[in-house]
Structure formats: structure tokens, C-alpha cells
Amino acid sequence: MRSCVCLAVVLFIPSFSLFAQAENALDATIRQQDTVFWDAYNRCDVEKMSEFCWPDIEFYHDQGGLTVGLDPFVAALKNGLCGNPNSHLRREAIPETVKVFPLEKNGAIYGAVLSGEHYF
């Protein structure tokens, strides 16, 4: 019976290791892309920011309300948030609060949620 238990543990370790490697790669990729997006935000590079959005984006703003579609979203950034050359945008993540939570279905990771605190 001991050999069966050991075999089960040995078979489980490689699959756990592969899952951990996939999770680590996903975490690193998401954090890197998050850095790229917020760097573009801090420079008010609207074109770069828009590369992160789908054409059918729905953006909800606490003051401006709903914006639907990429073109209206880009226009809102250009004319609103980035429309004043005298304002300076800054978003800085608090690194120890940033966490990536993989989303999994049927044993496959299909996305993730990034959560954390930041300064504006």
C-alpha cells in the first residue's frame, strides 16, 4: 500500500509544478503589462493606453457615467483626462498590495484578476 501512496504523490508533484510555473508566468506577464499600461497613463499616451482595450469597451466613470466603444473612450481621454496640458497624471502602485488571482475553468487558466492599492 505504501508504494501506491508514494506513486500517487510522485505523479502529483510534476503536475503541481507545471501549474505553479504557469501561474508564475501569468503573474509576471500581467504585472509587466500592468506596468506598461500605467506608464502610458502617466505619460498620457492615449494611443498606447487604447491598445489595452477591446473595441466594445464599456467604461464606467463615477462622475462622467458610461462610455461605450473604443472611439468614444479614446476621445474622452484626449479631451478630458489628457486634454489639459497643465495637468500631470500619476498612478503609482503600492507593490506589496498588488496580487494576481488566476481564473481557471476545467483545469485551464483563461484569465486573471489584478488587485491592489495605488496612489493617484
Biopython code that builds the backbone (N, CA, C, O; Angstrom):
import numpy as np
from Bio.PDB.StructureBuilder import StructureBuilder

atoms = [
    (1, "MET", "N", (0.820, -1.191, 0.000)),
    (1, "MET", "CA", (0.000, 0.000, 0.000)),
    (1, "MET", "C", (0.864, 1.256, 0.000)),
    (1, "MET", "O", (0.495, 2.254, -0.618)),
    (2, "ARG", "N", (2.000, 1.225, 0.677)),
    (2, "ARG", "CA", (2.862, 2.399, 0.708)),
    (2, "ARG", "C", (3.359, 2.772, -0.680)),
    (2, "ARG", "O", (3.449, 3.958, -0.998)),
    (3, "SER", "N", (3.678, 1.807, -1.502)),
    (3, "SER", "CA", (4.178, 2.123, -2.834)),
    (3, "SER", "C", (3.107, 2.838, -3.660)),
    (3, "SER", "O", (3.444, 3.688, -4.484)),
    (4, "CYS", "N", (1.843, 2.519, -3.462)),
    (4, "CYS", "CA", (0.769, 3.202, -4.187)),
    (4, "CYS", "C", (0.664, 4.658, -3.746)),
    (4, "CYS", "O", (0.485, 5.550, -4.575)),
    (5, "VAL", "N", (0.775, 4.895, -2.454)),
    (5, "VAL", "CA", (0.693, 6.264, -1.935)),
    (5, "VAL", "C", (1.875, 7.069, -2.448)),
    (5, "VAL", "O", (1.694, 8.212, -2.870)),
    (6, "CYS", "N", (3.061, 6.518, -2.426)),
    (6, "CYS", "CA", (4.246, 7.220, -2.920)),
    (6, "CYS", "C", (4.120, 7.509, -4.404)),
    (6, "CYS", "O", (4.486, 8.591, -4.864)),
    (7, "LEU", "N", (3.607, 6.555, -5.145)),
    (7, "LEU", "CA", (3.437, 6.743, -6.573)),
    (7, "LEU", "C", (2.455, 7.881, -6.845)),
    (7, "LEU", "O", (2.692, 8.706, -7.728)),
    (8, "ALA", "N", (1.373, 7.931, -6.104)),
    (8, "ALA", "CA", (0.379, 8.988, -6.284)),
    (8, "ALA", "C", (0.998, 10.350, -5.995)),
    (8, "ALA", "O", (0.743, 11.316, -6.714)),
    (9, "VAL", "N", (1.804, 10.428, -4.952)),
    (9, "VAL", "CA", (2.457, 11.693, -4.605)),
    (9, "VAL", "C", (3.458, 12.080, -5.677)),
    (9, "VAL", "O", (3.527, 13.251, -6.053)),
    (10, "VAL", "N", (4.231, 11.137, -6.176)),
    (10, "VAL", "CA", (5.214, 11.413, -7.213)),
    (10, "VAL", "C", (4.520, 11.875, -8.498)),
    (10, "VAL", "O", (5.024, 12.772, -9.174)),
    (11, "LEU", "N", (3.387, 11.288, -8.842)),
    (11, "LEU", "CA", (2.661, 11.691, -10.037)),
    (11, "LEU", "C", (2.044, 13.083, -9.877)),
    (11, "LEU", "O", (1.902, 13.816, -10.856)),
    (12, "PHE", "N", (1.680, 13.445, -8.658)),
    (12, "PHE", "CA", (1.059, 14.737, -8.396)),
    (12, "PHE", "C", (2.072, 15.876, -8.436)),
    (12, "PHE", "O", (1.738, 16.975, -8.880)),
    (13, "ILE", "N", (3.288, 15.643, -7.987)),
    (13, "ILE", "CA", (4.301, 16.696, -7.897)),
    (13, "ILE", "C", (4.607, 17.332, -9.255)),
    (13, "ILE", "O", (4.620, 18.560, -9.336)),
    (14, "PRO", "N", (4.853, 16.568, -10.330)),
    (14, "PRO", "CA", (5.127, 17.224, -11.614)),
    (14, "PRO", "C", (3.960, 18.081, -12.114)),
    (14, "PRO", "O", (4.192, 19.171, -12.636)),
    (15, "SER", "N", (2.711, 17.617, -11.969)),
    (15, "SER", "CA", (1.588, 18.422, -12.454)),
    (15, "SER", "C", (1.417, 19.676, -11.605)),
    (15, "SER", "O", (1.065, 20.732, -12.131)),
    (16, "PHE", "N", (1.661, 19.576, -10.299)),
    (16, "PHE", "CA", (1.599, 20.755, -9.430)),
    (16, "PHE", "C", (2.688, 21.742, -9.822)),
    (16, "PHE", "O", (2.457, 22.951, -9.851)),
    (17, "SER", "N", (3.878, 21.225, -10.124)),
    (17, "SER", "CA", (4.992, 22.083, -10.527)),
    (17, "SER", "C", (4.684, 22.806, -11.832)),
    (17, "SER", "O", (4.980, 23.994, -11.961)),
    (18, "LEU", "N", (4.093, 22.108, -12.804)),
    (18, "LEU", "CA", (3.728, 22.733, -14.069)),
    (18, "LEU", "C", (2.670, 23.804, -13.860)),
    (18, "LEU", "O", (2.741, 24.868, -14.475)),
    (19, "PHE", "N", (1.678, 23.538, -12.993)),
    (19, "PHE", "CA", (0.644, 24.520, -12.707)),
    (19, "PHE", "C", (1.264, 25.742, -12.035)),
    (19, "PHE", "O", (0.913, 26.874, -12.370)),
    (20, "ALA", "N", (2.170, 25.531, -11.102)),
    (20, "ALA", "CA", (2.837, 26.643, -10.413)),
    (20, "ALA", "C", (3.654, 27.466, -11.404)),
    (20, "ALA", "O", (3.667, 28.694, -11.321)),
    (21, "GLN", "N", (4.336, 26.807, -12.340)),
    (21, "GLN", "CA", (5.107, 27.533, -13.350)),
    (21, "GLN", "C", (4.187, 28.368, -14.241)),
    (21, "GLN", "O", (4.513, 29.509, -14.566)),
    (22, "ALA", "N", (3.053, 27.815, -14.634)),
    (22, "ALA", "CA", (2.093, 28.552, -15.459)),
    (22, "ALA", "C", (1.548, 29.745, -14.692)),
    (22, "ALA", "O", (1.401, 30.832, -15.251)),
    (23, "GLU", "N", (1.248, 29.547, -13.410)),
    (23, "GLU", "CA", (0.744, 30.635, -12.574)),
    (23, "GLU", "C", (1.795, 31.734, -12.418)),
    (23, "GLU", "O", (1.465, 32.918, -12.483)),
    (24, "ASN", "N", (3.050, 31.355, -12.214)),
    (24, "ASN", "CA", (4.130, 32.341, -12.075)),
    (24, "ASN", "C", (4.335, 33.116, -13.370)),
    (24, "ASN", "O", (4.553, 34.327, -13.337)),
    (25, "ALA", "N", (4.267, 32.434, -14.504)),
    (25, "ALA", "CA", (4.421, 33.111, -15.795)),
    (25, "ALA", "C", (3.262, 34.073, -16.025)),
    (25, "ALA", "O", (3.465, 35.192, -16.498)),
    (26, "LEU", "N", (2.046, 33.641, -15.693)),
    (26, "LEU", "CA", (0.875, 34.508, -15.823)),
    (26, "LEU", "C", (1.026, 35.731, -14.930)),
    (26, "LEU", "O", (0.776, 36.853, -15.370)),
    (27, "ASP", "N", (1.426, 35.531, -13.700)),
    (27, "ASP", "CA", (1.621, 36.626, -12.744)),
    (27, "ASP", "C", (2.628, 37.630, -13.286)),
    (27, "ASP", "O", (2.375, 38.834, -13.263)),
    (28, "ALA", "N", (3.768, 37.146, -13.775)),
    (28, "ALA", "CA", (4.811, 38.033, -14.304)),
    (28, "ALA", "C", (4.326, 38.794, -15.533)),
    (28, "ALA", "O", (4.599, 39.986, -15.675)),
    (29, "THR", "N", (3.608, 38.110, -16.420)),
    (29, "THR", "CA", (3.097, 38.750, -17.634)),
    (29, "THR", "C", (2.092, 39.846, -17.294)),
    (29, "THR", "O", (2.159, 40.948, -17.839)),
    (30, "ILE", "N", (1.174, 39.544, -16.403)),
    (30, "ILE", "CA", (0.154, 40.529, -16.039)),
    (30, "ILE", "C", (0.783, 41.734, -15.343)),
    (30, "ILE", "O", (0.415, 42.873, -15.633)),
    (31, "ARG", "N", (1.717, 41.501, -14.439)),
    (31, "ARG", "CA", (2.378, 42.617, -13.760)),
    (31, "ARG", "C", (3.163, 43.479, -14.757)),
    (31, "ARG", "O", (3.185, 44.704, -14.640)),
    (32, "GLN", "N", (3.801, 42.841, -15.727)),
    (32, "GLN", "CA", (4.573, 43.586, -16.729)),
    (32, "GLN", "C", (3.642, 44.428, -17.590)),
    (32, "GLN", "O", (3.928, 45.595, -17.854)),
    (33, "GLN", "N", (2.530, 43.844, -18.028)),
    (33, "GLN", "CA", (1.573, 44.580, -18.851)),
    (33, "GLN", "C", (0.893, 45.697, -18.052)),
    (33, "GLN", "O", (0.594, 46.757, -18.602)),
    (34, "ASP", "N", (0.652, 45.467, -16.779)),
    (34, "ASP", "CA", (0.092, 46.500, -15.909)),
    (34, "ASP", "C", (1.052, 47.687, -15.831)),
    (34, "ASP", "O", (0.624, 48.841, -15.870)),
    (35, "THR", "N", (2.344, 47.399, -15.721)),
    (35, "THR", "CA", (3.362, 48.458, -15.698)),
    (35, "THR", "C", (3.359, 49.241, -17.008)),
    (35, "THR", "O", (3.445, 50.469, -16.993)),
    (36, "VAL", "N", (3.261, 48.544, -18.137)),
    (36, "VAL", "CA", (3.238, 49.208, -19.447)),
    (36, "VAL", "C", (2.021, 50.131, -19.556)),
    (36, "VAL", "O", (2.139, 51.272, -20.002)),
    (37, "PHE", "N", (0.848, 49.629, -19.146)),
    (37, "PHE", "CA", (-0.360, 50.455, -19.230)),
    (37, "PHE", "C", (-0.232, 51.710, -18.370)),
    (37, "PHE", "O", (-0.498, 52.815, -18.841)),
    (38, "TRP", "N", (0.174, 51.545, -17.116)),
    (38, "TRP", "CA", (0.215, 52.707, -16.219)),
    (38, "TRP", "C", (1.351, 53.654, -16.563)),
    (38, "TRP", "O", (1.274, 54.843, -16.251)),
    (39, "ASP", "N", (2.399, 53.158, -17.196)),
    (39, "ASP", "CA", (3.431, 54.057, -17.714)),
    (39, "ASP", "C", (2.830, 54.938, -18.809)),
    (39, "ASP", "O", (3.077, 56.143, -18.848)),
    (40, "ALA", "N", (2.040, 54.328, -19.697)),
    (40, "ALA", "CA", (1.358, 55.102, -20.749)),
    (40, "ALA", "C", (0.389, 56.100, -20.125)),
    (40, "ALA", "O", (0.293, 57.237, -20.586)),
    (41, "TYR", "N", (-0.322, 55.693, -19.096)),
    (41, "TYR", "CA", (-1.247, 56.585, -18.392)),
    (41, "TYR", "C", (-0.490, 57.780, -17.811)),
    (41, "TYR", "O", (-0.912, 58.925, -17.976)),
    (42, "ASN", "N", (0.611, 57.516, -17.142)),
    (42, "ASN", "CA", (1.396, 58.592, -16.509)),
    (42, "ASN", "C", (1.962, 59.567, -17.536)),
    (42, "ASN", "O", (2.200, 60.731, -17.216)),
    (43, "ARG", "N", (2.180, 59.101, -18.771)),
    (43, "ARG", "CA", (2.665, 59.968, -19.848)),
    (43, "ARG", "C", (1.524, 60.511, -20.705)),
    (43, "ARG", "O", (1.748, 61.278, -21.641)),
    (44, "CYS", "N", (0.302, 60.105, -20.372)),
    (44, "CYS", "CA", (-0.893, 60.483, -21.142)),
    (44, "CYS", "C", (-0.756, 60.047, -22.605)),
    (44, "CYS", "O", (-1.147, 60.773, -23.519)),
    (45, "ASP", "N", (-0.205, 58.875, -22.806)),
    (45, "ASP", "CA", (-0.067, 58.285, -24.138)),
    (45, "ASP", "C", (-1.363, 57.532, -24.445)),
    (45, "ASP", "O", (-1.460, 56.324, -24.233)),
    (46, "VAL", "N", (-2.347, 58.267, -24.945)),
    (46, "VAL", "CA", (-3.683, 57.721, -25.181)),
    (46, "VAL", "C", (-3.642, 56.560, -26.173)),
    (46, "VAL", "O", (-4.348, 55.568, -25.991)),
    (47, "GLU", "N", (-2.835, 56.673, -27.203)),
    (47, "GLU", "CA", (-2.755, 55.605, -28.204)),
    (47, "GLU", "C", (-2.279, 54.302, -27.572)),
    (47, "GLU", "O", (-2.832, 53.239, -27.852)),
    (48, "LYS", "N", (-1.263, 54.379, -26.726)),
    (48, "LYS", "CA", (-0.749, 53.174, -26.061)),
    (48, "LYS", "C", (-1.785, 52.615, -25.093)),
    (48, "LYS", "O", (-1.989, 51.403, -25.030)),
    (49, "MET", "N", (-2.440, 53.494, -24.339)),
    (49, "MET", "CA", (-3.475, 53.029, -23.406)),
    (49, "MET", "C", (-4.584, 52.303, -24.162)),
    (49, "MET", "O", (-5.085, 51.279, -23.698)),
    (50, "SER", "N", (-4.968, 52.830, -25.326)),
    (50, "SER", "CA", (-6.084, 52.248, -26.073)),
    (50, "SER", "C", (-5.759, 50.853, -26.608)),
    (50, "SER", "O", (-6.671, 50.082, -26.907)),
    (51, "GLU", "N", (-4.475, 50.520, -26.733)),
    (51, "GLU", "CA", (-4.088, 49.176, -27.186)),
    (51, "GLU", "C", (-4.519, 48.096, -26.195)),
    (51, "GLU", "O", (-4.592, 46.918, -26.547)),
    (52, "PHE", "N", (-4.797, 48.491, -24.987)),
    (52, "PHE", "CA", (-5.196, 47.540, -23.952)),
    (52, "PHE", "C", (-6.711, 47.327, -23.906)),
    (52, "PHE", "O", (-7.202, 46.558, -23.080)),
    (53, "CYS", "N", (-7.449, 48.000, -24.783)),
    (53, "CYS", "CA", (-8.912, 47.977, -24.730)),
    (53, "CYS", "C", (-9.502, 47.279, -25.945)),
    (53, "CYS", "O", (-8.966, 47.374, -27.049)),
    (54, "TRP", "N", (-10.600, 46.582, -25.736)),
    (54, "TRP", "CA", (-11.350, 45.963, -26.823)),
    (54, "TRP", "C", (-12.189, 47.033, -27.512)),
    (54, "TRP", "O", (-12.518, 48.046, -26.896)),
    (55, "PRO", "N", (-12.538, 46.827, -28.776)),
    (55, "PRO", "CA", (-13.383, 47.801, -29.495)),
    (55, "PRO", "C", (-14.731, 48.054, -28.817)),
    (55, "PRO", "O", (-15.282, 49.150, -28.930)),
    (56, "ASP", "N", (-15.265, 47.057, -28.117)),
    (56, "ASP", "CA", (-16.578, 47.216, -27.478)),
    (56, "ASP", "C", (-16.462, 47.537, -25.976)),
    (56, "ASP", "O", (-17.324, 47.157, -25.184)),
    (57, "ILE", "N", (-15.386, 48.239, -25.601)),
    (57, "ILE", "CA", (-15.168, 48.597, -24.204)),
    (57, "ILE", "C", (-16.382, 49.335, -23.633)),
    (57, "ILE", "O", (-17.012, 50.144, -24.313)),
    (58, "GLU", "N", (-16.690, 49.040, -22.385)),
    (58, "GLU", "CA", (-17.684, 49.778, -21.614)),
    (58, "GLU", "C", (-16.959, 50.299, -20.378)),
    (58, "GLU", "O", (-16.534, 49.525, -19.521)),
    (59, "PHE", "N", (-16.825, 51.608, -20.299)),
    (59, "PHE", "CA", (-16.096, 52.234, -19.203)),
    (59, "PHE", "C", (-17.075, 53.040, -18.357)),
    (59, "PHE", "O", (-17.801, 53.894, -18.866)),
    (60, "TYR", "N", (-17.081, 52.757, -17.064)),
    (60, "TYR", "CA", (-17.968, 53.461, -16.142)),
    (60, "TYR", "C", (-17.137, 54.418, -15.295)),
    (60, "TYR", "O", (-16.202, 53.996, -14.614)),
    (61, "HIS", "N", (-17.472, 55.690, -15.336)),
    (61, "HIS", "CA", (-16.777, 56.704, -14.539)),
    (61, "HIS", "C", (-17.744, 57.209, -13.481)),
    (61, "HIS", "O", (-18.929, 57.402, -13.751)),
    (62, "ASP", "N", (-17.230, 57.421, -12.274)),
    (62, "ASP", "CA", (-18.105, 57.827, -11.180)),
    (62, "ASP", "C", (-18.739, 59.202, -11.397)),
    (62, "ASP", "O", (-19.779, 59.493, -10.808)),
    (63, "GLN", "N", (-18.136, 60.047, -12.227)),
    (63, "GLN", "CA", (-18.710, 61.366, -12.493)),
    (63, "GLN", "C", (-19.260, 61.480, -13.914)),
    (63, "GLN", "O", (-20.308, 62.091, -14.125)),
    (64, "GLY", "N", (-18.567, 60.904, -14.876)),
    (64, "GLY", "CA", (-18.975, 61.038, -16.275)),
    (64, "GLY", "C", (-19.954, 60.000, -16.748)),
    (64, "GLY", "O", (-20.555, 60.159, -17.811)),
    (65, "GLY", "N", (-20.132, 58.946, -15.993)),
    (65, "GLY", "CA", (-21.074, 57.896, -16.380)),
    (65, "GLY", "C", (-20.481, 56.901, -17.356)),
    (65, "GLY", "O", (-19.282, 56.624, -17.332)),
    (66, "LEU", "N", (-21.337, 56.364, -18.218)),
    (66, "LEU", "CA", (-20.983, 55.277, -19.130)),
    (66, "LEU", "C", (-20.437, 55.797, -20.456)),
    (66, "LEU", "O", (-21.001, 56.708, -21.063)),
    (67, "THR", "N", (-19.333, 55.201, -20.890)),
    (67, "THR", "CA", (-18.791, 55.422, -22.229)),
    (67, "THR", "C", (-18.730, 54.057, -22.899)),
    (67, "THR", "O", (-18.148, 53.124, -22.346)),
    (68, "VAL", "N", (-19.323, 53.928, -24.085)),
    (68, "VAL", "CA", (-19.370, 52.650, -24.797)),
    (68, "VAL", "C", (-18.612, 52.779, -26.112)),
    (68, "VAL", "O", (-18.882, 53.685, -26.901)),
    (69, "GLY", "N", (-17.676, 51.886, -26.345)),
    (69, "GLY", "CA", (-16.926, 51.844, -27.599)),
    (69, "GLY", "C", (-15.557, 52.484, -27.468)),
    (69, "GLY", "O", (-15.356, 53.418, -26.692)),
    (70, "LEU", "N", (-14.619, 51.958, -28.249)),
    (70, "LEU", "CA", (-13.234, 52.424, -28.170)),
    (70, "LEU", "C", (-13.075, 53.867, -28.642)),
    (70, "LEU", "O", (-12.381, 54.649, -27.993)),
    (71, "ASP", "N", (-13.696, 54.229, -29.747)),
    (71, "ASP", "CA", (-13.539, 55.599, -30.253)),
    (71, "ASP", "C", (-14.028, 56.647, -29.256)),
    (71, "ASP", "O", (-13.308, 57.615, -29.010)),
    (72, "PRO", "N", (-15.220, 56.500, -28.671)),
    (72, "PRO", "CA", (-15.649, 57.474, -27.661)),
    (72, "PRO", "C", (-14.754, 57.466, -26.411)),
    (72, "PRO", "O", (-14.535, 58.505, -25.789)),
    (73, "PHE", "N", (-14.243, 56.286, -26.057)),
    (73, "PHE", "CA", (-13.351, 56.192, -24.897)),
    (73, "PHE", "C", (-12.060, 56.968, -25.156)),
    (73, "PHE", "O", (-11.608, 57.733, -24.305)),
    (74, "VAL", "N", (-11.469, 56.764, -26.342)),
    (74, "VAL", "CA", (-10.231, 57.480, -26.707)),
    (74, "VAL", "C", (-10.492, 58.983, -26.766)),
    (74, "VAL", "O", (-9.673, 59.772, -26.297)),
    (75, "ALA", "N", (-11.617, 59.379, -27.332)),
    (75, "ALA", "CA", (-11.964, 60.803, -27.402)),
    (75, "ALA", "C", (-12.115, 61.389, -26.000)),
    (75, "ALA", "O", (-11.672, 62.509, -25.743)),
    (76, "ALA", "N", (-12.733, 60.643, -25.104)),
    (76, "ALA", "CA", (-12.902, 61.113, -23.724)),
    (76, "ALA", "C", (-11.543, 61.284, -23.041)),
    (76, "ALA", "O", (-11.346, 62.239, -22.289)),
    (77, "LEU", "N", (-10.613, 60.373, -23.294)),
    (77, "LEU", "CA", (-9.268, 60.510, -22.717)),
    (77, "LEU", "C", (-8.559, 61.739, -23.280)),
    (77, "LEU", "O", (-7.977, 62.532, -22.539)),
    (78, "LYS", "N", (-8.618, 61.880, -24.602)),
    (78, "LYS", "CA", (-7.925, 63.001, -25.259)),
    (78, "LYS", "C", (-8.507, 64.352, -24.846)),
    (78, "LYS", "O", (-7.763, 65.311, -24.643)),
    (79, "ASN", "N", (-9.823, 64.432, -24.723)),
    (79, "ASN", "CA", (-10.470, 65.709, -24.432)),
    (79, "ASN", "C", (-10.670, 65.960, -22.939)),
    (79, "ASN", "O", (-10.873, 67.100, -22.521)),
    (80, "GLY", "N", (-10.615, 64.911, -22.150)),
    (80, "GLY", "CA", (-10.859, 65.045, -20.718)),
    (80, "GLY", "C", (-9.581, 64.883, -19.917)),
    (80, "GLY", "O", (-8.854, 65.847, -19.679)),
    (81, "LEU", "N", (-9.323, 63.683, -19.515)),
    (81, "LEU", "CA", (-8.187, 63.349, -18.659)),
    (81, "LEU", "C", (-6.859, 63.879, -19.185)),
    (81, "LEU", "O", (-6.048, 64.397, -18.417)),
    (82, "CYS", "N", (-6.633, 63.755, -20.481)),
    (82, "CYS", "CA", (-5.376, 64.188, -21.083)),
    (82, "CYS", "C", (-5.530, 65.481, -21.887)),
    (82, "CYS", "O", (-4.621, 65.864, -22.623)),
    (83, "GLY", "N", (-6.665, 66.147, -21.750)),
    (83, "GLY", "CA", (-6.933, 67.349, -22.526)),
    (83, "GLY", "C", (-6.289, 68.610, -21.999)),
    (83, "GLY", "O", (-6.171, 69.591, -22.733)),
    (84, "ASN", "N", (-5.876, 68.614, -20.764)),
    (84, "ASN", "CA", (-5.262, 69.794, -20.170)),
    (84, "ASN", "C", (-3.749, 69.600, -20.107)),
    (84, "ASN", "O", (-3.274, 68.775, -19.326)),
    (85, "PRO", "N", (-2.981, 70.338, -20.910)),
    (85, "PRO", "CA", (-1.529, 70.154, -20.918)),
    (85, "PRO", "C", (-0.862, 70.583, -19.606)),
    (85, "PRO", "O", (0.297, 70.246, -19.367)),
    (86, "ASN", "N", (-1.572, 71.310, -18.768)),
    (86, "ASN", "CA", (-1.015, 71.750, -17.491)),
    (86, "ASN", "C", (-1.223, 70.747, -16.361)),
    (86, "ASN", "O", (-0.641, 70.890, -15.286)),
    (87, "SER", "N", (-2.053, 69.729, -16.603)),
    (87, "SER", "CA", (-2.252, 68.731, -15.549)),
    (87, "SER", "C", (-1.249, 67.588, -15.740)),
    (87, "SER", "O", (-0.823, 67.292, -16.857)),
    (88, "HIS", "N", (-0.896, 66.974, -14.649)),
    (88, "HIS", "CA", (0.058, 65.867, -14.692)),
    (88, "HIS", "C", (-0.586, 64.654, -14.048)),
    (88, "HIS", "O", (-0.943, 64.687, -12.871)),
    (89, "LEU", "N", (-0.735, 63.577, -14.819)),
    (89, "LEU", "CA", (-1.292, 62.341, -14.299)),
    (89, "LEU", "C", (-0.205, 61.531, -13.619)),
    (89, "LEU", "O", (0.953, 61.537, -14.036)),
    (90, "ARG", "N", (-0.602, 60.835, -12.564)),
    (90, "ARG", "CA", (0.349, 59.946, -11.903)),
    (90, "ARG", "C", (-0.433, 58.846, -11.200)),
    (90, "ARG", "O", (-1.328, 59.110, -10.398)),
    (91, "ARG", "N", (-0.088, 57.653, -11.508)),
    (91, "ARG", "CA", (-0.612, 56.493, -10.799)),
    (91, "ARG", "C", (0.586, 55.654, -10.407)),
    (91, "ARG", "O", (1.407, 55.290, -11.249)),
    (92, "GLU", "N", (0.679, 55.350, -9.132)),
    (92, "GLU", "CA", (1.798, 54.563, -8.626)),
    (92, "GLU", "C", (1.247, 53.432, -7.772)),
    (92, "GLU", "O", (0.553, 53.662, -6.781)),
    (93, "ALA", "N", (1.566, 52.208, -8.173)),
    (93, "ALA", "CA", (1.112, 51.040, -7.412)),
    (93, "ALA", "C", (1.882, 50.938, -6.105)),
    (93, "ALA", "O", (3.048, 51.326, -6.019)),
    (94, "ILE", "N", (1.213, 50.413, -5.093)),
    (94, "ILE", "CA", (1.875, 50.072, -3.835)),
    (94, "ILE", "C", (2.222, 48.588, -3.969)),
    (94, "ILE", "O", (1.367, 47.726, -3.767)),
    (95, "PRO", "N", (3.482, 48.294, -4.312)),
    (95, "PRO", "CA", (3.862, 46.936, -4.741)),
    (95, "PRO", "C", (3.424, 45.808, -3.813)),
    (95, "PRO", "O", (2.981, 44.761, -4.285)),
    (96, "GLU", "N", (3.539, 46.003, -2.515)),
    (96, "GLU", "CA", (3.217, 44.898, -1.596)),
    (96, "GLU", "C", (1.719, 44.579, -1.551)),
    (96, "GLU", "O", (1.324, 43.564, -0.977)),
    (97, "THR", "N", (0.887, 45.430, -2.147)),
    (97, "THR", "CA", (-0.555, 45.173, -2.151)),
    (97, "THR", "C", (-1.035, 44.530, -3.451)),
    (97, "THR", "O", (-2.165, 44.048, -3.520)),
    (98, "VAL", "N", (-0.196, 44.519, -4.470)),
    (98, "VAL", "CA", (-0.614, 44.007, -5.782)),
    (98, "VAL", "C", (-0.607, 42.479, -5.768)),
    (98, "VAL", "O", (0.390, 41.842, -5.429)),
    (99, "LYS", "N", (-1.752, 41.917, -6.146)),
    (99, "LYS", "CA", (-1.914, 40.461, -6.181)),
    (99, "LYS", "C", (-2.581, 40.086, -7.502)),
    (99, "LYS", "O", (-3.422, 40.819, -8.022)),
    (100, "VAL", "N", (-2.190, 38.939, -8.028)),
    (100, "VAL", "CA", (-2.791, 38.397, -9.247)),
    (100, "VAL", "C", (-3.513, 37.110, -8.866)),
    (100, "VAL", "O", (-2.940, 36.219, -8.240)),
    (101, "PHE", "N", (-4.790, 37.032, -9.258)),
    (101, "PHE", "CA", (-5.608, 35.861, -8.966)),
    (101, "PHE", "C", (-6.018, 35.210, -10.281)),
    (101, "PHE", "O", (-6.877, 35.733, -10.989)),
    (102, "PRO", "N", (-5.403, 34.057, -10.617)),
    (102, "PRO", "CA", (-5.749, 33.372, -11.869)),
    (102, "PRO", "C", (-7.208, 32.910, -11.868)),
    (102, "PRO", "O", (-7.739, 32.511, -10.832)),
    (103, "LEU", "N", (-7.837, 32.968, -13.017)),
    (103, "LEU", "CA", (-9.190, 32.452, -13.206)),
    (103, "LEU", "C", (-9.057, 31.147, -13.980)),
    (103, "LEU", "O", (-8.432, 31.102, -15.039)),
    (104, "GLU", "N", (-9.647, 30.099, -13.445)),
    (104, "GLU", "CA", (-9.464, 28.771, -14.020)),
    (104, "GLU", "C", (-10.815, 28.116, -14.265)),
    (104, "GLU", "O", (-11.746, 28.259, -13.473)),
    (105, "LYS", "N", (-10.900, 27.400, -15.371)),
    (105, "LYS", "CA", (-12.088, 26.615, -15.683)),
    (105, "LYS", "C", (-11.648, 25.311, -16.334)),
    (105, "LYS", "O", (-10.884, 25.316, -17.300)),
    (106, "ASN", "N", (-12.125, 24.218, -15.810)),
    (106, "ASN", "CA", (-11.793, 22.886, -16.332)),
    (106, "ASN", "C", (-10.285, 22.668, -16.400)),
    (106, "ASN", "O", (-9.785, 22.075, -17.356)),
    (107, "GLY", "N", (-9.565, 23.139, -15.398)),
    (107, "GLY", "CA", (-8.123, 22.931, -15.325)),
    (107, "GLY", "C", (-7.286, 23.849, -16.192)),
    (107, "GLY", "O", (-6.065, 23.697, -16.248)),
    (108, "ALA", "N", (-7.915, 24.801, -16.871)),
    (108, "ALA", "CA", (-7.171, 25.719, -17.735)),
    (108, "ALA", "C", (-7.338, 27.153, -17.243)),
    (108, "ALA", "O", (-8.443, 27.583, -16.914)),
    (109, "ILE", "N", (-6.243, 27.874, -17.196)),
    (109, "ILE", "CA", (-6.287, 29.284, -16.824)),
    (109, "ILE", "C", (-6.726, 30.079, -18.049)),
    (109, "ILE", "O", (-6.115, 29.970, -19.112)),
    (110, "TYR", "N", (-7.783, 30.878, -17.907)),
    (110, "TYR", "CA", (-8.299, 31.649, -19.035)),
    (110, "TYR", "C", (-8.200, 33.157, -18.811)),
    (110, "TYR", "O", (-8.540, 33.936, -19.701)),
    (111, "GLY", "N", (-7.748, 33.565, -17.659)),
    (111, "GLY", "CA", (-7.639, 34.989, -17.365)),
    (111, "GLY", "C", (-7.173, 35.180, -15.940)),
    (111, "GLY", "O", (-6.735, 34.236, -15.282)),
    (112, "ALA", "N", (-7.271, 36.407, -15.472)),
    (112, "ALA", "CA", (-6.857, 36.692, -14.102)),
    (112, "ALA", "C", (-7.448, 38.023, -13.661)),
    (112, "ALA", "O", (-7.844, 38.855, -14.477)),
    (113, "VAL", "N", (-7.494, 38.194, -12.358)),
    (113, "VAL", "CA", (-7.898, 39.460, -11.758)),
    (113, "VAL", "C", (-6.670, 40.039, -11.075)),
    (113, "VAL", "O", (-5.982, 39.357, -10.317)),
    (114, "LEU", "N", (-6.409, 41.305, -11.357)),
    (114, "LEU", "CA", (-5.297, 42.018, -10.728)),
    (114, "LEU", "C", (-5.915, 42.958, -9.703)),
    (114, "LEU", "O", (-6.818, 43.730, -10.025)),
    (115, "SER", "N", (-5.434, 42.892, -8.482)),
    (115, "SER", "CA", (-5.983, 43.717, -7.421)),
    (115, "SER", "C", (-4.839, 44.360, -6.646)),
    (115, "SER", "O", (-3.781, 43.759, -6.459)),
    (116, "GLY", "N", (-5.069, 45.574, -6.206)),
    (116, "GLY", "CA", (-4.045, 46.226, -5.398)),
    (116, "GLY", "C", (-4.400, 47.663, -5.121)),
    (116, "GLY", "O", (-5.364, 48.202, -5.666)),
    (117, "GLU", "N", (-3.616, 48.269, -4.275)),
    (117, "GLU", "CA", (-3.796, 49.680, -3.943)),
    (117, "GLU", "C", (-2.793, 50.511, -4.716)),
    (117, "GLU", "O", (-1.738, 50.029, -5.129)),
    (118, "HIS", "N", (-3.149, 51.778, -4.903)),
    (118, "HIS", "CA", (-2.250, 52.669, -5.637)),
    (118, "HIS", "C", (-2.515, 54.109, -5.218)),
    (118, "HIS", "O", (-3.540, 54.437, -4.621)),
    (119, "TYR", "N", (-1.563, 54.937, -5.551)),
    (119, "TYR", "CA", (-1.702, 56.386, -5.349)),
    (119, "TYR", "C", (-2.016, 57.019, -6.685)),
    (119, "TYR", "O", (-1.473, 56.616, -7.715)),
    (120, "PHE", "N", (-2.897, 58.016, -6.671)),
    (120, "PHE", "CA", (-3.148, 58.837, -7.839)),
    (120, "PHE", "C", (-2.693, 60.233, -7.522)),
    (120, "PHE", "O", (-2.803, 61.124, -8.364)),
]
sb = StructureBuilder()
sb.init_structure("model")
sb.init_model(0)
sb.init_chain("A")
sb.init_seg("    ")
for serial, (resi, resn, name, xyz) in enumerate(atoms, 1):
    if name == "N":
        sb.init_residue(resn, " ", resi, " ")
    sb.init_atom(name, np.array(xyz, "f"), 0.0, 1.0, " ", f" {name:<3s}", serial, name[0])
structure = sb.get_structure()
